[in-house]
């Protein structure tokens, strides 16, 4: 699975395409230069149950670590993952 990212400096998303169709996404908005708000995660029925949501979170964490950015996970799914793995993701939690 090849997760991609778009980012315009104000908003962005991590997403997965299959055959040119976006099947999963996690969107975020910048809350200053070193913080993002993860506001939405969505996975199509086609990919549900395959751990794609978790992979989006992991990709986001790698991005945040590389850019030294913290996250405020307002999205219920992302927040649940951050809480479940807080000992692993503590360094990127705002």
KEKE-3310 file (N, C-alpha, C; in steps of 0.2 Angstrom, whole numbers, plus 5000, padded with zeros to 4 digits):
npx = (5004:5003:5005:5000:5003:4997:5000:4997:5003:4994:4983:4981:4983:4984:4983:4976:4976:4968:4968:4967:4957:4953:4953:4955:4958:4966:4964:4971:4974:4984:4989:4997:5015:5021:5012:4998:4981:4972:4959:4950:4946:4944:4939:4936:4923:4928:4941:4940:4943:4956:4967:4970:4967:4975:4987:4987:4988:5001:5009:5007:5012:5026:5028:5026:5036:5048:5047:5046:5034:5019:5004:4986:4974:4959:4950:4939:4943:4958:4961:4958:4967:4979:4978:4978:4991:4999:5011:5020:5018:5020:5029:5024:5012:5002)
npy = (4994:5010:5025:5042:5060:5076:5093:5110:5119:5125:5116:5098:5081:5063:5050:5035:5028:5017:5010:5023:5029:5037:5029:5029:5041:5053:5068:5085:5100:5114:5121:5133:5134:5122:5112:5101:5098:5084:5080:5072:5055:5043:5028:5018:5006:4995:4993:4992:4984:4980:4987:4999:5012:5013:5012:5024:5033:5029:5033:5047:5050:5047:5057:5068:5067:5068:5081:5088:5090:5092:5084:5087:5076:5077:5070:5056:5042:5044:5049:5039:5029:5036:5037:5023:5019:5027:5027:5024:5035:5046:5057:5064:5069:5083)
npz = (5000:4995:5003:5000:5001:5002:5004:5008:5016:5024:5025:5024:5018:5021:5010:5001:4986:4975:4959:4954:4961:4976:4991:5004:5017:5028:5035:5039:5048:5049:5065:5068:5066:5070:5073:5070:5067:5067:5059:5052:5047:5035:5028:5014:5011:5004:5009:5023:5038:5035:5042:5037:5042:5053:5047:5040:5051:5056:5046:5046:5059:5056:5047:5055:5065:5057:5053:5065:5071:5081:5086:5087:5089:5084:5077:5080:5078:5075:5087:5096:5092:5095:5109:5112:5109:5116:5122:5112:5103:5111:5109:5098:5102:5106)
capx = (5000:5007:5001:5003:5002:4996:5000:4998:5005:4988:4979:4984:4980:4987:4978:4978:4972:4968:4966:4966:4952:4955:4949:4956:4961:4966:4965:4973:4975:4990:4987:5003:5020:5024:5006:4993:4975:4970:4952:4945:4949:4939:4942:4931:4920:4932:4947:4938:4946:4963:4971:4972:4967:4981:4993:4987:4991:5008:5012:5006:5017:5032:5029:5027:5043:5053:5046:5046:5027:5015:4997:4980:4970:4952:4946:4938:4948:4965:4962:4958:4974:4985:4977:4980:4998:5002:5018:5024:5017:5020:5033:5021:5006:5002)
capy = (5000:5016:5031:5048:5065:5083:5098:5116:5124:5126:5110:5093:5074:5057:5046:5029:5027:5011:5011:5030:5031:5038:5024:5031:5048:5057:5076:5089:5107:5117:5125:5136:5131:5116:5108:5100:5095:5078:5081:5067:5049:5039:5022:5015:4999:4991:4992:4991:4978:4979:4990:5005:5018:5012:5014:5032:5036:5028:5037:5054:5050:5047:5064:5073:5066:5071:5089:5090:5093:5089:5083:5087:5072:5078:5064:5051:5037:5045:5050:5032:5026:5039:5035:5016:5019:5034:5025:5024:5041:5052:5062:5069:5072:5090)
capz = (5000:4994:5005:4998:5005:4999:5009:5005:5021:5028:5026:5020:5019:5019:5007:4998:4980:4971:4952:4953:4966:4983:4995:5011:5019:5034:5034:5044:5047:5053:5070:5069:5062:5073:5076:5066:5070:5063:5060:5049:5044:5032:5024:5010:5013:5001:5013:5030:5041:5033:5045:5033:5046:5057:5042:5039:5057:5057:5041:5049:5064:5053:5044:5061:5068:5052:5053:5072:5072:5086:5083:5091:5086:5085:5074:5085:5076:5076:5095:5099:5091:5099:5116:5113:5108:5118:5124:5106:5100:5115:5106:5093:5105:5108)
cpx = (5004:5003:5004:5001:5001:4996:5001:5000:5000:4984:4983:4980:4985:4982:4981:4973:4973:4965:4964:4960:4954:4950:4950:4959:4961:4968:4967:4974:4980:4987:4994:5009:5022:5018:5001:4987:4973:4962:4947:4949:4943:4942:4936:4929:4925:4938:4946:4941:4953:4968:4974:4972:4973:4987:4993:4990:4998:5012:5012:5011:5024:5034:5030:5034:5048:5052:5046:5039:5023:5008:4992:4975:4962:4947:4945:4943:4955:4966:4962:4965:4979:4984:4980:4987:5002:5009:5023:5024:5018:5024:5030:5014:5007:4999)
cpy = (5006:5023:5037:5054:5072:5087:5105:5122:5126:5120:5104:5086:5069:5053:5040:5029:5020:5012:5018:5033:5032:5034:5025:5038:5050:5064:5079:5096:5110:5122:5129:5132:5124:5111:5107:5097:5090:5078:5076:5061:5045:5034:5019:5008:4994:4989:4991:4984:4976:4983:4997:5011:5018:5014:5021:5035:5035:5032:5045:5055:5051:5054:5069:5073:5069:5078:5092:5094:5089:5088:5084:5082:5073:5073:5059:5044:5038:5046:5043:5029:5029:5037:5027:5015:5024:5033:5026:5031:5047:5058:5067:5071:5079:5090)
cpz = (5000:4997:5003:5002:5000:5005:5006:5010:5026:5030:5022:5021:5017:5016:5003:4992:4977:4964:4951:4957:4973:4987:5002:5012:5026:5033:5040:5042:5051:5059:5073:5066:5064:5076:5071:5070:5065:5064:5056:5046:5041:5028:5021:5013:5010:5005:5020:5032:5039:5037:5042:5037:5050:5053:5041:5045:5058:5052:5043:5054:5061:5050:5050:5064:5063:5052:5060:5073:5077:5083:5089:5087:5088:5082:5079:5084:5078:5084:5098:5098:5095:5106:5117:5113:5110:5120:5118:5103:5104:5113:5101:5096:5108:5115)
residu = (UNK:UNK:UNK:UNK:UNK:UNK:UNK:UNK:UNK:UNK:UNK:UNK:UNK:UNK:UNK:UNK:UNK:UNK:UNK:UNK:UNK:UNK:UNK:UNK:UNK:UNK:UNK:UNK:UNK:UNK:UNK:UNK:UNK:UNK:UNK:UNK:UNK:UNK:UNK:UNK:UNK:UNK:UNK:UNK:UNK:UNK:UNK:UNK:UNK:UNK:UNK:UNK:UNK:UNK:UNK:UNK:UNK:UNK:UNK:UNK:UNK:UNK:UNK:UNK:UNK:UNK:UNK:UNK:UNK:UNK:UNK:UNK:UNK:UNK:UNK:UNK:UNK:UNK:UNK:UNK:UNK:UNK:UNK:UNK:UNK:UNK:UNK:UNK:UNK:UNK:UNK:UNK:UNK:UNK)
# end
